[in-house]
Amino acid sequence: MGKQATVLEIDWQVWIAERAHDATAAEQGRQVRSLARTHGWPVLCCRYLSADLSDRARADPNSPAAAFLAGLGPGPDDAVITKHGRDAFDVPDLPNLLGRLNTGRLVLTGLMTEHGVALAARSAAARGWAVTVVADACAATSSAAHEKALADLREAGVEVVTAADLPASIASAEPAALIAGADRAAS
């Protein structure tokens, strides 16, 4: 079986979305999720929960503030990755899960571009995965921070595309490159 794309959705939560520069990014995130479902790609829902239990709004997964945005919560077959810092790869089981899912390319959407999204993209790339960030399915604390983070990711070798360009990007990915990247990540 060949390697496949996996969508990692970063921090699509109410309290984080309230601080985002572009409210339309969530709709683009929903479109990427729909594309993933159509192609049979796994979807992983990552959420940030505060390790400080006195911060009830952000520490309690059942609080309205920590809830996933409508249409971006986990489906019955979606894994939920809970992190207590900004980088999803600080969760020790994430690389193992991606290996079990036969991931060759990691597709990222979410909040905030300059924090959780950029950290996950760099961490995944450092572990050998091919990484695609869907620019219009991400938002940051400001438009300037969003554009700078995307430019920095491009410079680091991370693919940055729009939601409309994602299908062609995945289709044109060389299977040999996906396999080699995932094999490096597994070692």
Buried (B, 14 or more C-beta within 10 A) or exposed (E): EEBBBBBBBBBBBBBBBEEBBBEEBBBBBBBBBEBBEEEEBBBBBBBBBBEEEEBEEBBBEEBEBBBBBEEBBBEEEBBEBEBEEBBBBEBEEBBEBBBEBBBBBBBBBBBBBBBBBBBBBBBBBEBBBBBBBBBBBBBBBBEEBBBBBBEBBEEEEBBBBEBEBBEEBBEEBEEEEBBBBBEEBBE
